[in-house]
Amino acid sequence: MEPAAAPSGEVEGNGVDGPLICPWCDGEDVEKISEYGPHLMVYSFMCRECNSPFEVIKR
């Protein structure tokens, strides 16, 4: 069973002011896929619109 997803573009604890936006397609429908990316200082996200992964630096 997976945890409920946050509303589109608003990911809890994303470390970014305002909604998260995909750097590839500018879509706001993103999902946090990992608390830790390949490095401890980034979150891993997946855009649901273009299915592209991207990372956000933790603040």
Order of alpha helices (4+ residues) and beta strands (2+ residues): beta-beta-beta
